[in-house]
Amino acid sequence: MMSSDNMKKVVLVTGANSGIGLALCKRLLSVDDQIHLCLACRNMQRAETARAALLCSHPGADIALLKVDVGSLKSVLEAAKELKQRYRRLDYLYLNAGIMPNPRIDFNAFINGLFSRKAIHMFATGEGLLTQEDQVTEDGLQNVFATNVFGHFILLRELEPFLCQSEKESLVIWSSSSNARRSAFSLTDYQHTQGKESYSSSKYATDLLSVALNNHYNKQGLYSSVVCPGLVMTHLTYGILPPFFWTLILPIMLLVWLFKQKPESLDPLAKYYSCTSGLGSNYVKPVKMDLDEEAAEAFYQKLLDLETKYRCWQNVK
């Protein structure tokens, strides 16, 4: 366990071995190489490779590894137990891990939108363009919902004592998406069992959840924000179209700006977009989210109910 007098900021990043997660870790260490960085990953071999790469560029960095599959509630609970043994607090929790299974392009929509006024919007958000095929996990949950939303929610709930401490503030940061759309989400089907846009639904769900978390936890020193890193070439986007195509659309953008901000200064109803100007300058743009606090609270209560059912089921087992 880290000693109580250790003043290093403790930063946990899920999905840290590749893509946005790994790039985020590199940027975090560039901003502050005195943090204690924990890479929370499903594949430990890839996690070791990621850690080695980070240590090459930051030889003195303090980097730990944690095995967790956020799509498996058993794995999440085991990881949370391990974290409770290692640390006395967490300063930053980046909930970045996510999946977009079997993405498919609606080529009719693609061709029609390619030369329309909505082309940039369509490529940036995937609206009307992307569909996915979801599956059911061993826990009986939709895989995208379990991985992108509920697994992270359970992890956060387990780590409440380490995030909610009177002497300090902590920040939870969700990797959201411009593909998060109200039209893809339904409170009556929040796992998206009936639709074909499970990824969009899950990202809108994280937006709702972030708002509810702020309403419930700000007074305890825990703050939540959602970010959109922009269009980034990762294994998710490579699965939709070939890599060469993405290089023709928009620049790669990444956001670590929130790491430098005071949590209480952030707008709980805004999503923070990482943008690049036409001249190549990077900047952060807060955009009001298309949601209301009543819906956020209703969704939060549904997650609490689902958590209760799952824990009761675990006790019966």
C-alpha positions as CSV (number, residue, x, y, z in Angstrom):
1,M,0.0,0.0,0.0
2,M,1.2,3.5,-0.8
3,S,2.1,5.3,2.4
4,S,-0.2,8.0,3.8
5,D,2.4,10.7,3.5
6,N,3.0,10.0,-0.2
7,M,1.8,13.2,-1.9
8,K,1.8,11.9,-5.4
9,K,-1.4,12.3,-7.3
10,V,-2.9,8.8,-7.9
11,V,-4.3,8.5,-11.5
12,L,-6.2,5.4,-12.7
13,V,-6.9,5.0,-16.4
14,T,-9.1,2.1,-17.8
15,G,-8.4,0.8,-21.3
16,A,-4.9,2.2,-21.0
17,N,-2.9,-0.2,-23.1
18,S,-3.7,1.2,-26.6
19,G,-5.5,3.9,-28.5
20,I,-6.9,6.9,-26.6
21,G,-6.0,5.4,-23.2
22,L,-2.3,5.0,-24.0
23,A,-2.0,8.4,-25.7
24,L,-3.7,9.9,-22.7
25,C,-1.1,8.3,-20.3
26,K,1.7,9.7,-22.4
27,R,0.3,13.1,-22.3
28,L,-0.4,12.9,-18.5
29,L,3.2,12.0,-17.9
30,S,4.3,14.9,-20.1
31,V,2.2,17.2,-18.0
32,D,3.3,15.8,-14.6
33,D,5.8,13.0,-14.4
34,Q,5.5,12.9,-10.6
35,I,2.1,11.2,-10.6
36,H,1.5,7.6,-9.7
37,L,-0.2,6.2,-12.8
38,C,-2.1,3.0,-12.8
39,L,-2.9,1.3,-16.1
40,A,-6.2,-0.7,-15.7
41,C,-6.3,-3.2,-18.6
42,R,-8.0,-6.4,-19.6
43,N,-5.0,-7.9,-21.4
44,M,-1.9,-7.9,-19.1
45,Q,0.6,-8.7,-21.8
46,R,-0.5,-5.6,-23.7
47,A,-0.5,-3.7,-20.5
48,E,3.2,-4.7,-19.9
49,T,4.1,-3.6,-23.4
50,A,2.3,-0.2,-22.8
51,R,4.1,0.3,-19.5
52,A,7.5,-0.5,-21.1
53,A,6.8,2.1,-23.9
54,L,5.8,4.7,-21.3
55,L,9.0,4.0,-19.3
56,C,11.1,4.5,-22.4
57,S,9.9,8.1,-22.8
58,H,9.6,8.7,-19.0
59,P,12.3,6.5,-17.3
60,G,11.5,7.7,-13.8
61,A,7.8,7.4,-14.0
62,D,5.8,5.6,-11.3
63,I,3.6,3.2,-13.3
64,A,1.5,0.3,-11.9
65,L,-0.7,-2.3,-13.6
66,L,-4.1,-3.5,-12.7
67,K,-6.0,-6.4,-14.4
68,V,-9.7,-5.6,-15.0
69,D,-12.3,-6.4,-17.6
70,V,-15.0,-3.7,-17.1
71,G,-17.4,-5.9,-19.1
72,S,-17.2,-8.5,-16.4
73,L,-18.7,-7.5,-13.0
74,K,-16.7,-10.3,-11.3
75,S,-13.5,-8.8,-12.7
76,V,-14.5,-5.3,-11.7
77,L,-15.2,-6.3,-8.1
78,E,-11.8,-8.2,-7.9
79,A,-10.0,-5.2,-9.3
80,A,-11.7,-2.9,-6.8
81,K,-10.7,-5.2,-4.0
82,E,-7.1,-5.0,-5.2
83,L,-7.2,-1.2,-5.5
84,K,-8.5,-0.9,-1.9
85,Q,-5.4,-2.9,-0.8
86,R,-3.0,-0.7,-2.7
87,Y,-4.2,2.8,-2.2
88,R,-5.8,5.1,0.4
89,R,-7.1,7.6,-2.1
90,L,-7.6,8.2,-5.8
91,D,-7.2,11.7,-7.3
92,Y,-8.2,11.1,-10.9
93,L,-10.3,8.2,-12.4
94,Y,-10.3,8.2,-16.2
95,L,-13.1,5.9,-17.4
96,N,-11.9,5.4,-20.9
97,A,-12.3,1.6,-21.7
98,G,-15.0,1.0,-24.2
99,I,-16.1,-1.2,-27.1
100,M,-17.9,-0.8,-30.4
101,P,-18.6,-4.4,-31.5
102,N,-19.0,-5.4,-35.1
103,P,-19.5,-1.8,-36.5
104,R,-21.2,-1.6,-39.9
105,I,-21.5,1.2,-42.4
106,D,-24.8,2.0,-44.0
107,F,-23.3,2.6,-47.4
108,N,-26.5,4.2,-48.8
109,A,-26.3,6.8,-46.0
110,F,-22.5,7.1,-46.6
111,I,-22.9,7.8,-50.3
112,N,-25.9,10.2,-49.8
113,G,-24.1,12.0,-47.0
114,L,-20.7,12.2,-48.6
115,F,-21.6,15.1,-50.9
116,S,-24.2,16.7,-48.7
117,R,-23.9,19.7,-46.3
118,K,-24.0,17.3,-43.4
119,A,-20.9,15.3,-44.5
120,I,-18.6,16.6,-41.7
121,H,-21.3,16.2,-39.1
122,M,-22.0,12.7,-40.3
123,F,-18.4,11.6,-40.2
124,A,-17.8,13.3,-36.8
125,T,-20.8,11.8,-35.1
126,G,-21.7,8.7,-37.1
127,E,-25.3,9.8,-37.1
128,G,-27.3,7.6,-39.5
129,L,-24.0,6.0,-40.6
130,L,-23.0,3.4,-38.0
131,T,-24.7,0.4,-36.6
132,Q,-23.4,-2.4,-34.3
133,E,-24.3,-5.9,-33.3
134,D,-24.3,-6.4,-29.6
135,Q,-24.1,-9.6,-27.4
136,V,-25.1,-10.7,-23.9
137,T,-22.4,-11.1,-21.2
138,E,-22.2,-13.9,-18.6
139,D,-23.9,-11.5,-16.2
140,G,-26.9,-11.3,-18.5
141,L,-26.2,-7.7,-19.6
142,Q,-25.8,-6.2,-23.0
143,N,-22.1,-6.2,-23.7
144,V,-21.7,-2.6,-24.8
145,F,-23.8,-1.3,-21.8
146,A,-21.8,-3.5,-19.4
147,T,-18.4,-2.4,-20.7
148,N,-19.0,1.3,-21.5
149,V,-21.4,2.1,-18.7
150,F,-22.3,-0.3,-15.9
151,G,-18.9,-1.9,-15.2
152,H,-17.4,1.6,-14.7
153,F,-20.4,2.6,-12.6
154,I,-19.8,-0.4,-10.3
155,L,-16.1,0.4,-10.1
156,L,-16.8,3.9,-9.1
157,R,-19.3,2.8,-6.5
158,E,-16.8,0.4,-5.0
159,L,-14.2,3.1,-4.8
160,E,-16.4,5.8,-3.3
161,P,-14.4,6.0,0.0
162,F,-11.2,6.6,-2.0
163,L,-12.8,9.3,-4.2
164,C,-15.0,11.0,-1.6
165,Q,-12.6,12.5,1.0
166,S,-13.1,15.7,2.9
167,E,-9.5,16.9,2.7
168,K,-9.2,16.7,-1.1
169,E,-11.2,16.8,-4.3
170,S,-11.2,14.0,-6.9
171,L,-12.3,14.0,-10.5
172,V,-13.9,11.3,-12.6
173,I,-13.5,11.7,-16.3
174,W,-15.6,9.8,-18.8
175,S,-14.5,9.3,-22.4
176,S,-17.6,10.2,-24.3
177,S,-18.2,10.7,-28.0
178,S,-19.8,13.1,-30.5
179,N,-21.8,10.0,-31.4
180,A,-23.6,10.2,-28.0
181,R,-27.2,11.1,-29.2
182,R,-30.5,11.4,-27.3
183,S,-32.3,9.7,-30.2
184,A,-30.3,6.5,-29.7
185,F,-31.1,6.3,-26.0
186,S,-34.2,5.2,-24.1
187,L,-34.9,5.0,-20.4
188,T,-37.2,2.1,-21.0
189,D,-34.4,0.2,-22.9
190,Y,-31.2,1.7,-21.4
191,Q,-29.2,-1.4,-22.3
192,H,-30.3,-0.9,-25.9
193,T,-31.5,-4.4,-26.4
194,Q,-33.9,-3.4,-29.3
195,G,-31.7,-1.1,-31.4
196,K,-28.6,-1.2,-33.6
197,E,-26.8,1.9,-32.1
198,S,-25.6,0.5,-28.8
199,Y,-22.4,2.5,-28.9
200,S,-24.2,5.8,-29.3
201,S,-26.7,4.8,-26.6
202,S,-24.0,3.9,-24.2
203,K,-22.1,7.2,-24.7
204,Y,-25.3,9.2,-24.1
205,A,-25.8,7.1,-21.0
206,T,-22.4,8.1,-19.6
207,D,-23.3,11.8,-20.3
208,L,-26.5,11.4,-18.2
209,L,-24.6,9.5,-15.5
210,S,-21.9,12.2,-15.2
211,V,-24.6,14.8,-14.6
212,A,-26.3,12.7,-11.9
213,L,-23.0,11.9,-10.2
214,N,-22.3,15.6,-9.8
215,N,-25.7,16.2,-8.2
216,H,-25.1,13.4,-5.7
217,Y,-21.4,13.7,-5.0
218,N,-20.1,17.3,-5.4
219,K,-20.7,18.0,-1.7
220,Q,-18.5,15.1,-0.9
221,G,-15.6,16.4,-3.0
222,L,-16.2,14.1,-6.0
223,Y,-16.7,15.8,-9.4
224,S,-17.4,14.2,-12.8
225,S,-16.9,15.4,-16.4
226,V,-17.3,14.0,-19.8
227,V,-14.9,14.6,-22.7
228,C,-14.9,14.1,-26.4
229,P,-11.3,13.6,-27.7
230,G,-12.3,14.2,-31.3
231,L,-11.9,11.9,-34.2
232,V,-9.0,9.6,-33.2
233,M,-7.6,6.6,-35.2
234,T,-7.9,3.6,-32.8
235,H,-8.9,0.0,-33.1
236,L,-12.5,1.1,-33.0
237,T,-12.3,3.4,-36.0
238,Y,-10.0,1.0,-37.9
239,G,-12.8,-1.6,-37.6
240,I,-15.2,0.7,-39.5
241,L,-13.1,1.9,-42.5
242,P,-9.5,1.4,-43.5
243,P,-6.8,3.6,-41.8
244,F,-6.0,5.5,-45.0
245,F,-9.6,6.8,-45.2
246,W,-9.6,8.4,-41.7
247,T,-6.4,10.4,-42.5
248,L,-8.4,12.2,-45.2
249,I,-11.3,13.4,-42.9
250,L,-10.2,15.1,-39.7
251,P,-7.0,15.6,-37.6
252,I,-6.3,13.5,-34.5
253,M,-7.1,15.3,-31.3
254,L,-6.7,14.4,-27.6
255,L,-7.7,16.0,-24.4
256,V,-5.7,16.1,-21.1
257,W,-6.8,19.7,-20.4
258,L,-9.1,18.6,-17.5
259,F,-6.1,17.3,-15.6
260,K,-5.0,20.9,-15.1
261,Q,-8.3,22.3,-14.0
262,K,-9.9,22.7,-10.6
263,P,-12.8,20.2,-10.6
264,E,-15.2,22.7,-9.1
265,S,-14.6,25.1,-11.9
266,L,-15.9,22.7,-14.6
267,D,-19.4,23.0,-16.0
268,P,-21.3,19.7,-15.0
269,L,-23.7,20.1,-17.9
270,A,-21.0,20.6,-20.6
271,K,-19.0,18.1,-22.6
272,Y,-15.4,19.2,-23.2
273,Y,-14.4,18.7,-26.9
274,S,-10.7,18.6,-28.0
275,C,-10.5,20.6,-31.2
276,T,-8.0,21.8,-33.7
277,S,-8.3,25.0,-35.6
278,G,-7.7,25.4,-39.3
279,L,-4.2,26.7,-38.5
280,G,-3.4,23.6,-36.4
281,S,-3.8,25.1,-33.0
282,N,-5.4,22.9,-30.3
283,Y,-8.1,24.2,-28.0
284,V,-10.8,22.9,-25.7
285,K,-14.5,23.8,-26.4
286,P,-17.2,23.2,-23.8
287,V,-20.5,22.4,-25.4
288,K,-23.8,22.1,-23.5
289,M,-25.1,18.5,-23.6
290,D,-28.5,17.6,-25.1
291,L,-30.0,16.3,-21.9
292,D,-32.0,17.3,-18.8
293,E,-31.3,16.6,-15.1
294,E,-34.5,14.8,-14.5
295,A,-33.6,12.1,-17.1
296,A,-30.1,11.9,-15.6
297,E,-31.5,11.3,-12.1
298,A,-34.0,8.7,-13.5
299,F,-31.2,6.8,-15.2
300,Y,-29.0,7.0,-12.1
301,Q,-31.8,5.4,-10.0
302,K,-32.2,2.7,-12.6
303,L,-28.5,1.9,-12.3
304,L,-28.8,1.8,-8.5
305,D,-31.7,-0.7,-8.9
306,L,-29.7,-2.8,-11.3
307,E,-26.7,-2.7,-8.9
308,T,-29.0,-3.9,-6.0
309,K,-30.3,-6.8,-8.2
310,Y,-26.9,-7.8,-9.2
311,R,-25.5,-7.8,-5.7
312,C,-28.5,-9.8,-4.4
313,W,-27.9,-12.3,-7.2
314,Q,-24.2,-12.6,-6.3
315,N,-25.2,-13.3,-2.6
316,V,-27.5,-16.0,-3.7
317,K,-24.8,-17.6,-5.8
